[in-house]
Amino acid sequence: MKALNTKLCQLTGVEYPIIQSGMGWVANGQLAAAASNAGCLGSIGAATMSYKELADAIAYVKDHTTKPFSVNLRSDSPDVFERADLMIKEGVKVAIFALAPSEKLVKKLKDEGVVCIPSIGAVRHAEKLAGWGVDAVIVQGGEAGGHTGGIATTVLLPQIVGGVDLPVIAAGGFFDGKGLIAALSYGAVGVNMGTRFLLTAESSVPANVKAEYLKKTAGDTVVTSMIDGHPHRVLRTEFIDDLVNTPAWQGMAKALLNAFRLKGTTKMTVRDMLKQALAMKRNHDYSWMQLIMAANTPILLAKTMVDGEVEHGIMSGGQCVGVIDSVPTCDELMTEIISGAEAVLRSFQG
Ligand SMILES: Cc1cc2nc3c(=O)[nH]c(=O)nc-3n(C[C@H](O)[C@H](O)[C@H](O)COP(=O)(O)O)c2cc1C
């Protein structure tokens, strides 16, 4: 239907106005290729990948689809400009940024025709980015999985749509066709979905971890800053309850121990960890405590998302876990969402 061919489709060349979000440890080449083949914008989550892993993931996606896909970049990665060069060389069409990118980075990508979509949390951020020439922004409401703000999508989204002269993509709590139409009604040009894609057949998250997500109700997630100093929505588990109820200094000691004990999981050397930590300290003005906690997060995520250890790691997830009860293929998911959206549109016509 014409209403579903939005500015997001025109900007990125996809069939449906839906982005599979670039989730760290989850959005590998396999998921991104499957999502793109299903007609939405598949994304590689590069935040937790080394340069080589990103290069391999891009090669995998290019081998498995001819459709457009994106890379979700951490703007504060020490090698972000090399990653941008790689994307340009490999012809990646879209760059999505987890944190606000620098003007220089946007310019570099835009000069080579890469569509740039940063995530933002307030109108004033979007205004500055609009001046730098970004193509659209992602706005994530508080019900989202992962790092999140406190304002619900239904309140944040209309503020941003009304406040900036850029196409806005809605994130946080979207999982079906009705939600897609709701987002379009607010003036968004599409939705960015994380938790829903984590629970697809092509997501390589271990089956026992997917089963944990499926068990949860909408009230079984919690937002805590104890993981890395920033509000982060995760599934509620014994490990998380323990962390939340731990005094801050003990949390930091645990985080430090974890970081060194588990660094093998991330294949990071101590040198890499220090390099990344110093870049984060420089870019965010973190306290040492926040820094140690922040460096620890990818490791805790990998424990579950890669190793399947639900007891020792964290599971980022949005409140919509409570309404998701299936693990479809990306193809089945797109068919379900688009037919649901079209049914709503038809019902409007009377
Ligand atoms: C497991 C997980 C990992 C995530 N990792 C990232 C990331 O690396 N970069 C990013 O920009 N957003 C990340 N997010 C947030 C998603 O991009 C997305 O905005 C969010 O999941 C939307 O809310 P939903 O979960 O309700 O769909 C992550 C979310 C989840 C659930």
The ligand as a MOL file (V3000), in Angstrom:
LIG
                    3D

  0  0  0     0  0            999 V3000
M  V30 BEGIN CTAB
M  V30 COUNTS 31 33 0 0 0
M  V30 BEGIN ATOM
M  V30 1 C 20.0610 -6.8250 22.9490 0
M  V30 2 C 20.0460 -5.3860 22.5040 0
M  V30 3 C 21.2530 -4.7850 22.1200 0
M  V30 4 C 21.2380 -3.4650 21.6590 0
M  V30 5 N 22.4290 -2.9190 21.1970 0
M  V30 6 C 22.4020 -1.7090 20.5810 0
M  V30 7 C 23.5660 -1.2050 19.9370 0
M  V30 8 O 24.6250 -1.8250 19.9350 0
M  V30 9 N 23.4600 0.0070 19.2930 0
M  V30 10 C 22.2720 0.7120 19.2530 0
M  V30 11 O 22.2190 1.7830 18.6300 0
M  V30 12 N 21.1540 0.2670 19.8870 0
M  V30 13 C 21.2010 -0.9320 20.5220 0
M  V30 14 N 20.0420 -1.4190 21.1070 0
M  V30 15 C 18.7960 -0.6280 21.0400 0
M  V30 16 C 18.0850 -0.9330 19.7190 0
M  V30 17 O 18.8280 -0.3940 18.6520 0
M  V30 18 C 16.6530 -0.3740 19.6110 0
M  V30 19 O 16.6660 1.0380 19.5770 0
M  V30 20 C 15.7330 -0.8640 20.6960 0
M  V30 21 O 15.8660 -2.2560 20.8590 0
M  V30 22 C 14.2890 -0.4960 20.3400 0
M  V30 23 O 13.4000 -0.9200 21.3260 0
M  V30 24 P 12.6490 -2.3640 21.3210 0
M  V30 25 O 13.6290 -3.2850 21.9400 0
M  V30 26 O 11.4460 -2.1220 22.1330 0
M  V30 27 O 12.3430 -2.7110 19.8910 0
M  V30 28 C 20.0300 -2.7240 21.6220 0
M  V30 29 C 18.8330 -3.3340 22.0280 0
M  V30 30 C 18.8270 -4.6470 22.4500 0
M  V30 31 C 17.5150 -5.2820 22.8490 0
M  V30 END ATOM
M  V30 BEGIN BOND
M  V30 1 1 1 2
M  V30 2 1 2 3
M  V30 3 2 2 30
M  V30 4 2 3 4
M  V30 5 1 4 5
M  V30 6 1 4 28
M  V30 7 2 5 6
M  V30 8 1 6 7
M  V30 9 1 6 13
M  V30 10 2 7 8
M  V30 11 1 7 9
M  V30 12 1 9 10
M  V30 13 2 10 11
M  V30 14 1 10 12
M  V30 15 2 12 13
M  V30 16 1 13 14
M  V30 17 1 14 15
M  V30 18 1 14 28
M  V30 19 1 15 16
M  V30 20 1 16 17
M  V30 21 1 16 18
M  V30 22 1 18 19
M  V30 23 1 18 20
M  V30 24 1 20 21
M  V30 25 1 20 22
M  V30 26 1 22 23
M  V30 27 1 23 24
M  V30 28 2 24 25
M  V30 29 1 24 26
M  V30 30 1 24 27
M  V30 31 2 28 29
M  V30 32 1 29 30
M  V30 33 1 30 31
M  V30 END BOND
M  V30 END CTAB
M  END
